[in-house]
Amino acid sequence: MLRRLIIVIAAASAIGVSSCPTDVFAARRTTDAAVAADSVPSWDVTPSCRAAASIAYSQTPSDRLTSCLASEQRTREELNKNWSTFPATDRISCVKSLTFSPTYTELVTCLEMRRDVKNPSGTKPPDTKPRP
């Protein structure tokens, strides 16, 4: 009986079936990723900024929170301007990779890293013309 249960669980796991409530996060990532192909996702970055503000040392926590939220807003605006310049596959992958308290700074960093890995600075794109 135990052996059958183990086989059923292994088979369900292999095909991606789960009864765990943590799949709510996977559903959110899938929804965000589907939207990511079209537009910058809308995230509440307040929890991330609040956490960063709690360990501030050069400013008061409220000043750091305000600064962080303003920085995230500027980053989101830049992403909105440049969103279409990033390949859809990169946009989707980056959105999917940010699972816990995502920020726009992390998203733009992911997108830029993917872009830079594909075309490192100082390298010439491959010549597409056939050689005679």
N, C-alpha and C positions, 0 to 999 in steps of 0.2 A: 504494500500500500504506500509506504514512504517513498519507495523507488518511483512509483507512478507519479506521485506528487512532485518529486524533484524533476522528473522528465517534463511534466506539464509546465512547471515554472520556468525551466530552461527554454522550452519551446516558445512560450509566451514572451520571454525576454528576448529571444532571438528575432522574433518578428515585431517587437516593439509594443507589445500589449502590456499594460500595467494598470493596476488598480490603486496605485499610490496617489495620494492627493498632491504630491509634489509636481505632478504633471501639469498643474496650473501654470507653473513657471514656463514649462516647455510650450504650452499653448500660447502664453503671452509672447514668448520669443518668436514663435511661428507667425503670429499675427503681426508683430512689429516688423518682422523680416519681410512679410508680404507687402506691407505698406512701404517698407524701406526702398523698394524698387522705384517708387513714385515720388516720395517726399521724405524730408527729414522727420524722424519720429518725434513725438511730443512726450518728453519725459519730465517728471517732477524731480529736479536736481536738488531741491531743498535738503533732503536727508543727507546727501553727500556733502553739501556745503556746510551743513550744521556740524557734521562730524569733523570736517577739516577745521572749522572755526573753533571747535572745542580744544584743539591742541595748538592754537595760535600763540606765538610768543612775541611777535613784533607789533601786534595790534590787539585791541580788545576783541573778544569773541564776536560781539555784534558788528564791529567794523569789518572783521574778517569775513563774516557771513555775507554782509552787504557786498564786499569786494568779490567774493566767490560767485555769488549770484549774478552780478554784473558781468563778470568774466565769462560765465557760462552762456549768458544771453548774447554777448558779442560773438562767441564761438558759434552758437546756433545760427545767428544771422549770416556769418561767413559761410557756414555749411549750406544754408539756403541758397546763397549766391552761386556756390560751386558744386552743388549736388549733382547736377547732370554731367559734370566732367569726370566723375568717378564711375567705373563700370558697375552695372547693376549687380553682378555677382559679388563684387567687393563690398558694395553697400549692404547686401543681404548678409554676407558672411560676418561683417563687422557688427551689425546689429544683433545677430544671433549670438555672437561671442560675448556680448556685454550682458551678463545675466543678473548681477546683483548691484542694485543702486547705480545704474549707468549714468555717465556724464557725457556731455557733448565734447569735452576735451579728450576723453578716452576714444570716442568715436572718430574724431578727426585724426587722432594719432594713429589709430588702426588703419584708416583709409590712406593716410600719407605713407605709412610703412609698406602697405601692400603696393602702392604706386611705385615707391622707390625701389622695392625689391625687383619689380618688373623692369625698371629702367634706371639702374644706378647712375648717379651723376658722373659725368666725365666719360661715359661710354657712348659709343656711337650706335644708333639703331642699326640692326642688320640691313645689309643692302638687299633690296628686293628685286633688283634687276638681274636677270640671268647673265652670266659671264659668257662672252663669245668664245 
